[in-house]
Amino acid sequence: MNYKIKSRIWIEIDGNKLLGEGNVKLLKAIEKMGSLSKAAKSIEMSYKKAWSLVDAVNKRAKKPVTINSIGGKGGGGSKLTPYGKSLISTFDEINKNCWSFLDEQLAQTSI
């Protein structure tokens, strides 16, 4: 048998969620798609929920995470700021280290 510990992590600020797997997935989709609307569709999330998540992250983070441009002839768009990219990188590193730690802890047990 192959045992595995499952866990989800998130980062909070003042008791409010700043980043979790869902937020990071959305931010990565924004970076790839260049649009909040397209990003939401690509991960099967409603635009309203996506907008709400990005708005919450931008309000809670110490710096803006996304830059949004208003639509027009060429349409609007969204992209990540350098700070937003660093938050994703930090979250991914913490998440990877957490999984490694949990795997090591499980390996040390007699399950």
C-alpha positions in Angstrom: 0.0 0.0 0.0 1.1 3.5 -0.7 0.0 6.0 2.0 -0.1 9.7 1.4 -0.9 12.6 3.8 -3.2 15.2 2.2 -3.3 18.8 3.3 -4.2 22.2 2.0 -2.4 25.3 3.1 -3.2 29.0 2.7 -1.6 32.2 3.8 -3.6 34.6 6.0 -3.1 38.2 6.9 -4.8 39.5 10.0 -7.1 36.5 10.1 -8.2 36.8 6.5 -7.1 34.5 3.7 -4.6 36.1 1.4 -3.6 33.2 -0.8 -4.6 29.6 -1.2 -4.6 27.0 -4.0 -7.7 28.5 -5.7 -6.3 32.1 -5.7 -2.9 30.9 -7.0 -4.6 28.8 -9.7 -6.6 31.9 -10.8 -3.5 34.2 -10.7 -1.5 31.7 -12.8 -4.4 31.6 -15.3 -4.5 35.4 -15.5 -0.8 35.4 -16.2 -1.3 32.8 -19.0 -4.5 34.2 -20.5 -3.9 38.0 -20.1 -7.5 38.5 -19.0 -9.6 37.9 -15.9 -12.6 36.8 -18.0 -10.5 34.3 -20.0 -8.7 33.1 -16.9 -12.0 32.4 -15.1 -13.3 30.5 -18.1 -10.1 28.4 -18.4 -10.4 27.2 -14.8 -14.2 26.9 -14.9 -14.9 29.7 -12.4 -17.5 32.3 -12.7 -16.3 35.8 -13.6 -18.0 37.2 -10.5 -16.1 34.8 -8.2 -12.8 35.4 -10.0 -13.2 39.1 -9.7 -14.1 38.8 -6.0 -11.0 36.6 -5.3 -8.7 39.0 -7.2 -10.2 42.0 -5.5 -9.7 40.5 -2.1 -6.1 39.5 -2.8 -5.4 43.0 -4.1 -7.0 44.7 -1.0 -5.2 42.4 1.5 -1.7 42.3 -0.1 0.8 45.0 0.8 1.1 45.9 -2.9 -1.2 45.3 -6.0 -1.0 41.8 -7.3 -2.7 42.5 -10.7 -2.8 45.4 -13.1 -6.1 45.7 -15.0 -6.7 47.7 -18.1 -10.2 48.9 -19.1 -11.7 47.5 -22.3 -11.8 49.5 -25.5 -11.1 48.8 -29.1 -8.6 46.1 -28.3 -10.4 44.9 -25.2 -9.2 45.1 -21.6 -6.8 42.8 -19.9 -5.2 41.8 -16.6 -1.6 40.9 -15.8 0.4 40.1 -12.7 2.6 42.7 -11.1 6.2 41.6 -10.2 4.9 41.4 -6.6 2.0 39.2 -7.7 4.5 36.9 -9.4 6.7 36.8 -6.3 3.6 35.9 -4.1 2.9 32.9 -6.4 6.5 31.8 -6.3 6.6 32.0 -2.5 3.3 30.1 -2.1 4.5 27.4 -4.5 7.7 27.0 -2.6 6.0 26.8 0.8 3.5 24.3 -0.6 6.2 22.1 -2.1 8.2 22.2 1.2 5.0 21.4 3.2 4.4 18.3 1.0 8.0 17.2 1.3 7.8 17.6 5.1 4.6 15.6 5.3 6.0 12.8 3.1 9.1 12.6 5.4 6.9 12.5 8.5 4.8 9.7 7.1 7.9 7.7 6.1 9.0 7.9 9.7 5.8 6.3 11.0 4.9 2.6 11.3 1.6 2.9 9.4 
